[in-house]
């Protein structure tokens, strides 16, 4: 009885191994070129997006810097007359 089960298990194991070999040989023939081309397109698109984002961040940084300088100049130009007036009053 157990000998029959052992022989049956060995036969089933051989069948599974043979099927696995056929599947692996067939998988080597699979054409992945459409998937590869789509992945390359996605990669190029991502690189363009990253470049655009870097450029936009650089422009935003420049605009923020120039706006900060302009705000400082306006504040200085507004405060300068008040400082001079206070200095003049203190020296009277």
C-alpha positions as CSV (number, residue, x, y, z in Angstrom):
1,X,0.0,0.0,0.0
2,X,2.6,2.5,1.0
3,X,4.8,1.4,-1.9
4,X,2.0,2.3,-4.3
5,X,1.7,5.8,-2.7
6,X,5.4,6.4,-3.0
7,X,5.5,5.3,-6.7
8,X,2.4,7.5,-7.3
9,X,4.1,10.5,-5.6
10,X,7.3,10.0,-7.6
11,X,5.3,9.8,-10.9
12,X,3.4,13.0,-10.0
13,X,6.7,14.7,-9.1
14,X,8.2,13.7,-12.5
15,X,5.1,15.0,-14.3
16,X,5.3,18.3,-12.4
17,X,9.0,18.7,-13.2
18,X,8.4,18.0,-16.9
19,X,5.5,20.5,-17.0
20,X,7.8,23.1,-15.3
21,X,10.5,22.6,-17.9
22,X,7.9,23.1,-20.7
23,X,6.7,26.3,-19.0
24,X,10.2,27.7,-18.5
25,X,11.1,26.9,-22.1
26,X,8.0,28.6,-23.4
27,X,8.6,31.7,-21.1
28,X,11.9,32.3,-22.9
29,X,10.0,32.8,-26.1
30,X,7.8,35.5,-24.7
31,X,8.1,38.8,-26.4
32,X,8.5,41.6,-23.9
33,X,9.3,44.4,-26.5
34,X,5.9,46.2,-26.1
35,X,6.3,46.3,-22.3
36,X,9.9,47.4,-22.6
37,X,9.0,50.2,-25.0
38,X,6.2,51.4,-22.8
39,X,8.6,51.4,-19.8
40,X,11.1,53.4,-21.8
41,X,8.4,55.9,-22.7
42,X,7.4,56.3,-19.1
43,X,11.1,56.8,-18.1
44,X,11.5,59.6,-20.7
45,X,8.3,61.2,-19.6
46,X,9.4,61.1,-16.0
47,X,12.8,62.7,-16.9
48,X,11.1,65.5,-18.8
49,X,8.8,66.1,-15.8
50,X,11.7,66.2,-13.4
51,X,13.6,68.7,-15.7
52,X,10.6,70.9,-15.9
53,X,10.0,70.8,-12.2
54,X,13.6,71.7,-11.5
55,X,13.4,74.7,-13.9
56,X,10.1,75.8,-12.4
57,X,11.5,75.6,-8.9
58,X,14.6,77.7,-10.0
59,X,12.3,80.3,-11.5
60,X,10.2,80.4,-8.4
61,X,13.3,80.8,-6.2
62,X,14.5,83.7,-8.4
63,X,11.1,85.4,-8.3
64,X,10.9,85.0,-4.5
65,X,14.4,86.4,-4.1
66,X,13.7,89.5,-6.2
67,X,10.4,90.1,-4.5
68,X,12.2,90.0,-1.1
69,X,14.8,92.4,-2.3
70,X,12.1,94.8,-3.6
71,X,10.2,94.6,-0.3
72,X,13.4,95.4,1.6
73,X,14.1,98.4,-0.6
74,X,10.5,99.7,-0.2
75,X,10.8,99.3,3.5
76,X,14.1,101.0,3.6
77,X,12.9,103.9,1.4
78,X,9.8,104.3,3.7
79,X,11.8,104.2,6.9
80,X,14.8,106.4,5.7
81,X,12.9,109.7,5.9
82,X,11.6,108.8,9.4
83,X,15.1,107.9,10.6
84,X,16.5,111.2,9.2
85,X,13.7,113.2,10.8
86,X,14.2,111.6,14.1
87,X,18.0,112.2,13.8
88,X,17.4,115.8,12.9
89,X,15.0,116.3,15.9
90,X,17.5,114.6,18.3
91,X,20.3,117.0,17.2
92,X,18.2,120.1,17.8
